[in-house]
Amino acid sequence: MYRKGKLVLALIIIVLITGCSKFSSMPLPEMVATLDTGETIPVEISTFNWGAKELYGGPWEAMEDKDPEIISGGSTINIQFDSTPDSILIREHFSKYKFKDITDLNQFNIPDSKGTYIYGVMATWKKGSAIYALKIQVE
């Protein structure tokens, strides 16, 4: 009986280790934001739920103290991932709790009005989800 207990415990440990190693080998997809000119805009990860790992926060918090990328008004930002998401949603953030949905496409236009803008790009895959943040300034 004592031998069966050890065997069951060993099997449980093997299953747990095998399951956790599958999650740790799944890298979070990378996102690149570029202008039509080819210029790349810095992106920060603000939230993710990926495999066995999680990070919580929002685009506003992630970018609040960051320097904005200065771009021309009316520019188009194109979003690309190294792994195609099942869905995407882009939001403009006005504060920590106030935002508006912009589009569910992989590109969006920047306003012509001068100012600083923070955007969140929410993407989902079968393996999890992530929100990426970027901050721009129109002059």
Secondary structure as UniProt FT lines:
FT   HELIX           2..24
FT   STRAND          31..35
FT   TURN            36..37
FT   STRAND          40..41
FT   STRAND          44..50
FT   TURN            51..52
FT   STRAND          53..55
FT   HELIX           59..63
FT   TURN            64..65
FT   STRAND          69..71
FT   TURN            73..74
FT   STRAND          76..81
FT   STRAND          87..93
FT   STRAND          99..103
FT   STRAND          107..109
FT   STRAND          115..125
FT   TURN            126..127
FT   STRAND          128..138
//
